Amino acid sequence: MKYIFYLTGDHPEVAKAEVYYLLKSFHPVKILDSDEQTTVIETDRDAEKLFHRLALTHEVSEFYASCNIDELEDVFSKMPVPQQTVCVRVKKIGPRKINSPELERKLGAILWRRGAKISVSKPERIIKVYISSKAYIGFLLHSTDTKQFLLRRPDKKPFFRPGVILPRFARALINMTGVNEKEILLDPMCGTGTVLIEAGLMGIEFAGVEAFSNIAKGCAVNMKYFNLPINVICGDARKLPFKDETIHAIVTDFPYLQSSRSYGELIELYVDSIREFHRVLKRGRRAVIISNMDVDDIISERFVIEKKFMHRVHRSLTRRIFLCKKEE
């Protein structure tokens, strides 16, 4: 199967990594093509059951073809005519000047003249055309419900602290680990519980550790609010209460300088915590570590850094996102 993933424009590189590593954890995959906000991936199995997990993907379509923009009419004149009622939807990506409604009518008319049944209001099948540097054509399979992330905004939860990562981004980071349902994801510095909530809503087993008792209690309130297990304990990420190699994935956001005075020396926190992350994580599995500092040397002593992303939040904060793997 070949799929077109139409990605969000805010974090396209993270979005591509979310798609690739999520699918890769379940099926062999191959990247066939990639543009600014699109990526085309081939897998040997049906991957549709995973699409509901995606956060930074707007839509997924079954890939039909890609071509230069001036070749679109030729492609539509030769493509198989769908038996269901159909309509064409064009999505322009980037600054290219395209009159999307006019192009939709033109491409739909080609299919109509070839016998297709056109329905603009209630089509049984939607043909998507994504236009950036070239055109990608496919049949729509999935659209992400983005309203859910707005409903779970940090300030809408019973217990709120500023500066936390947003639910949509947290979900993408979880997916990058490739953790499966019924496996255990650990956030050893879980704060208000954003990562844990997103994991739990995807059916993933989870555990959280938080150093400060008042925040751990607030996190428990948030878990209860979303009808999730209160698998949160007050503890120290430098001395995790788990046996060796019992955790399938780790996602955590290290406290920033102004939030970490109670931990003592910040570098010691990184060294001791990452040693513990390595100890409890199963071999061959992934961790996502978020920091406001370049701690590549500390992480690489224990893990293989597969990817590093820079995420600018505001003028004084740029997050470093490390996708790490424990060697087999």
N, C-alpha and C positions, 0 to 999 in steps of 0.2 A: 504494500500500500504506500502511496505517496500523498503527502499532506502539505498544504500551504498554511503557515501560521502568520497571521497578521498581528503584529506586536504593538504594544504601547510605545509612544515616542519619548517618554520620560527617561526610561532606562533600557534602551534596546539591547545593549550587550548583556545585561543581567537577564532580560527576557529571553534572549537566545539561549543562554546557559540554562535557564529554568527548563525550557522545552527539551533541549538536548539531553541533559542529565536525568530528567524525569523519565523520558522514554527509554534512554539507554539502560536504566536500572531494571527495566522489565523486558526489553526486546533489543536485538541487534539493530542499530540505526546507522544511517549514513546521511550526511548533509549534502544535498544535491545542488543547492543554490542558496544564496543569501544576499539580501539587500538591506537598506537602512532599517526598514520596519517589517520585512518579510523574511521568512526562512522556509525552505522546502526540504522536507526530511522524508526519507524512505525507510520503512521498516518491513520486516517479513511477516508481521502479524497486524491484526486489527487493533489499533491503539485508542479507539474511541472511548473506552471505559476510563481512560485517564484524563480526558479533556476537562471534566468538571473540577479537577484540582488546579488547573492553570490560573494564575493570577495576572500576569503581565502580558497575556494574549487576549486581544479583542475577539478574534474569530479564528476558526479552523475550517478549511475547505479541503475536499478531496481534490487533489491536483489533477488537472486535465492537460494543460500546456502552458508554456511561456513563449513570448515572442516580442519582437519589436512592436512599438505602438502602431506603426503604420501597417502592420500585418494582421491586426485584429479582425478586420472584416473578412479576410481570407480564411482565418482560423474558424470563424463562426459559419462560414459558408460550407465547411467540410466536416464540422463536428457532428456526432450522432444527435438526431433530434430526440429530445426527451419525450417519453410517453405521457408523463404527468404534465399538469399545467405548470408554466414556468415564467419567470421574469428575470431580467438582467439587472444587476446592481453594480455600479462602478464606484470604486473608492480611490480617490486621488491622494497620493502620498507625496508630500514635499511640494516644492514651488512650481512644478510644471503646470502650465496653463491648459486645463482640460475642462470643457463644458460637460460635466458628468451626466446631467439629464438628457442632453442631446445625444451623447454617445450611447446611453442606455436605450433610447428609442431606436437609434440606427441599428444597433446589434440585435435588439429584439425583433425588429422588422425583418432582418435577414432570416431569423429562425421561423418567424410567422409565414414568410413566403415559402419556406420549405416544409410547412405543415405543422409546425409547433402550435400548441394551444397556449396563448399568452394570458396571464392573469396578473395584473399589477397589484391588486388589493389582497388576494388570497392565493398566492402561488403554492403549489405542492412542492416545488423545487426551485431554489434560487441559484442562479449562476452568478458567481462573484468575479469581478475583474478588478484586480489591484494594480494600480499604475504608479510606478516610480520611475526608475531609469529604464525599465521595460515593463511589459504587462504580464501578469500571472493570472491564469484563468482556472477556476475550479468550481465545485458544487458545495455549497455551504452545508456544514455538518454541525457546527457548534458556535454559539455566541456566549461569551462570558457575562454572567450577571454581575455588573459592577456596583449596583446599588447596595449589595450586601456589605461591601467594604466601607461604604459611607455610614451604614447603620452601626458598624463596629468601630467607628473612629474612637481614638483614646479618650476624648473628652465626653463621649457618650456613655462610657462605662461608669459603674458606681464608684470605683477607685481610680483616680487619675493622677498621673505625674507627667510633667512636661518633658519633652526631649526623647520620647520613646519612638521606636520605628513604627511605621504605619502597618495596619493589618495586611494590606495587599502586598506590600514589600516583604513582610515577614513570611507570608505564604510562599512567595517565590523562592525565598532562601531555603525554606523547608524542602520544597520540591527539588532544589539543586542537590540536596543530599541523597535523593533517590529512596528515601525511607518508605517502606511499604506499610499498609494497614496491618495491625497486630504486631508490628515491630515497635521498639521503644525509642522515642526521641527525648533527649535530655537538654534542658536549658539550665545550665548551672549558675546563671546569674539572671534569674527570670523576671525580676522587677514586677511590673503590674500584670504580667502574664500574656502579653500579646502573642508571642510565639506558641505558647502552650495552647491558647484558645484556638488558633488557626490549625494547629496539629490535631487537636481534639475534634474539631468540626469536620476534618477530613477522615476521621475514623482511625487515626494513628494513636497508639498508646504513648503516653508521655509522662515525664517526671520533671519537676522544677525544684531548684535550690535557690534560696535567697538569703543573703547575709543579715539583712536588717529585719527584725521581727515585725515592726509596724508595716513594712512593705509586704512581707510574706503574708500577713493577715489580710491586707488589702487585696493581694493577688487571689487569695482564697475566696474573697467576696466576689471578685470578677468571675472566677471559675463557676461559682454557684449561680451567678446571674445567667450564664450561658448553659446551665444544666450539664456541666461537665464534672468529672471526678476532681476532687480537691487533692490532687497528687503533688502537693507543694510542701516542702519542709524548710525550716529555718536552719541554715547550715553554711559551711565555708567551702567555696569552690576549690580551695587549696587542699582540702581533705574530704573528698567526696565519699559519701556512705554507700558506695556500690562496689561489688566485686570486680575483679579484673575482667575486661572484655565481655561485659554484659549489656552494653548500650549499642544500638544500631546506628544512631545519628546524633549529632550535637549541633545546635544552633544557639549562639549566644552573643549578646552585645555587651562588651566590656564597659564598666563605668568610666566616665570621662574624668579628667583631672579634678574638676571641681567637686565631683561626687564621690571621690575615692579616698578621702583623707583617713577614714576609719580603717582602711585596709593596710595602712602603713606605706612603705615604699612601693610605688606603682610598678616598677620593673620587676620587683620580687613577686608581686601579684601575678604578672604575666607568666613568669618563669614557672612558678609553683602550680598555677592553675592549668597551664597548657601541659605540664607533665601529668597532671591528674586526668585531663581530657584524654591524653594518649593511653593512659593506663586502663580506663574504663571502656573505651571504644573498641569494638570488635575489629579484627584485622580486615583490611580491604574496604572499610567503610569510611564515610565522609563526615567532616565537620565544617560548619561555616562559622568563622570567627570575625566579629565586627569590632573595629577599633578606630579611635581618632588619631592613632599614631602609626608610623611605619615600624612594625614589629616583625618584619620578614625574617630577620636572623633568629629571633626567639622561636617563631613557629617552625621554621625549617630545620631546627635541631630535632624536632619530633615527627613532623609531618612532611609530606610532599605537597607543596603549594601548586595546585593545578591551575587556578585562576586568581587574579587579583583585580578588583574593580574599585574605582574611585567614585564616591557618591557625594556630591556637594550638596549639603543641606542648607547652609547659609554662609555668610561671609567668614564666620569664625569656626565653622565646623564642616570638615570633609571627612566622611566615613571611609575607611578602608575595609573592604569586604574580601576576606580570604576564603576561597574554597580549597579545603585541605583533604588529603586522603592518608589514612594510615596504611602503611605497606602491608602486603600479604604476609 
